[in-house]
Amino acid sequence: AHPFPETLLLALSGTVVGMEELVEFRTWGELRLLLLSRFLPFERGIPADTLNDVFNAIDPGLFKTCFFGGLEML
């Protein structure tokens, strides 16, 4: 329903500022929609439901391995 880059931007930016619950991501994103829209259009609003689907689909162990593997490349 929402473009993946918008979902990823919401997930990353929300995580950086300390969001942990999906309700927090939704509220934070809605309050900062103007800021987020400077980077991507967010024409359909905040992708909170899509974010939920993405978080539920991620294998935590695989994500951890990929994330830290990517950090080692920096």
Buried (B, 14 or more C-beta within 10 A) or exposed (E): EBBEEBBBBBBEBBEEEEBEEBEEBBBBBEEBEEEBEEEBEBEEEBBBEBBBEBBEEEEEEEEEEEEEEEEEEE
